[in-house]
């Protein structure tokens, strides 16, 4: 009887530790950073399949309100495949709400040896450990992120001196 109880207890413990096949994968902050590193590396190495693997099959990728819109791997594949050698993607800061599976990142995206790059913020909603909804908001600026943020030697459109 004792052996049966021990075996049954082990079975219950093992079964409780197993995820059901339908259970959704939730990332923690470290796993989110790893996902973003894989994505940035995939784009920077022009590895389309690696980049696509970071997105759900039905992912929406957009730049609102009406700049870019791609839906699913069938539309993302040619978009990612068009990246040229020398393309870079760098995340400077990442934030992740584990409970809601929503993350954001400050990034720079451009081509090496070009004087400008896109710098921006992306908000990502995750489903089953991958990006299901990508919304980016970006601004063209100097190729260097440090120069993009630098406050010196710039002609500001708005300051307190010209604010209405």
N, C-alpha and C positions, 0 to 999 in steps of 0.2 A: 504494500500500500504506500509505503514511504517513497519507493522508487517512482511509482505512478505520480505522486504529488510533485516530486522534484522534476520529473519529465514534463508534466503539465505546466508547471511554473516556468520552466525554461521556454517551452513552446509559446506561452502567453507573452513573455518578455520579448522574445524574438519577433513575434507577430506585431506587437505594439510598436516596435522599432522600424518596421517596414512601412514605406509609403505606399498608399494605394496607387494603382496605375493611373487613376484619374485625379490624383492630388496635384495641385498646382505647385510649382517650384517657386519659393520665395527667396529672394536674395537678401543678404545682409550688406552692410556698407562695404566691407572688404570685397565681397563677390561682385558688387556693382562696379567698384573700381577696376577689378579684373576684366569685367565685360567691356568697360570703356577703353581700357588699355588694348584689348584684342581688336576692338573696332578701329581705334586710332592707328594701330599697327597694320591692320588690314588695308586701310585706305592709304597709309604712307608707303606700303610695299606693293600697292596695286594688286592686292590679293582679294579679288572680288568675292570668292566663296567664303573666305574668312569673315569679311565684312557682312555679307548676307546672313551668315549664321548667327549674327548678333541681333537679328530682327525676326519677328514672327513672320510666317508665310503671308499673312494678310496685313502686315504693318502699313501704317499711313505715315508718310514722310512729307512734311510741309514747311513752307516758309510763308506764314500769313502776313498780310491778308490775302494776297493773290500773286505771290512771286513764284513759288515752286509747289508742285503737288505730284507725288508718286504713290501708287498703292500696290502693295504686294511685291513679292520677289520678281515677278515677271517684268515689272516696271523698274524696280530698283537695280536689277542685274545690269542692264545696259547703262544706266546712270553711273553706277560704281565702276563698271568696266571702262568707261571713257576717261578715267583718271590717268594723267600722264606721269611717267617717271619723274621724280623730283617733287611730286605732290607731298605735302605734309599736313598732318592733323595733330594738334597738341591740345590736351586739356590742361588748363592752368589750375583750375579749382573745380571740385566736384562736391555736390551735396546730395544726400539720399534720405528719403523718408521711408524707412523699412516697412512700417505698418501699412502705408498706402502704396508701396512699390512705385514711387514717383521720384525721379532724380532730376538734377540739373547740373549743367557744367558750363564753365566759361572756357572758350576755346579760341584757337587761331587755326585757320585753314588756308593754305595757299600753295604756291609753287616756289621751289628753291630758285634763287637768283632773280626773282621778280621783285620789283620795288614795293608792291602792295600785297596785302592779304586780307581775308575776311576775318574779323574778330567778332565774337558774339556770345550769345547764351543759347543753350538748347534745353528744353524741358522734355523729359522722356517719361512715358507711362509704360511700365513693364507688365508683361503677362507671361507666366511660366518661365521666368528667368531670362526673357529676351525683350527687346524693345518692340512695343506694339503701336506706339504713337510718338512720333518725333516732331517737335515744333522748334524751329530755329529762328532766332532774331539776330541779324548781323549787320555790321557796318564795315565798309571798305576803309582801309587805313594803311599806315606804313606796314611793311613786312614784319617788322619787329614788334612783339607784344609790348615790350618795355617802352619803345618809342610811341606806340599807340596810346599808352597810359600817361606818358610824360606830359607835364603841364607847361613846360618851358618852350619858348619860341613858336608858339602857335597863335594863329589869329582866330580867336573864339567868336563864334556867331552871336552868342549871348553871354553877357556879363552883367553885373549890377549897374555898370555905367550906361548900357544901352537897353536895359530892360524897361518896358513901358511903365 
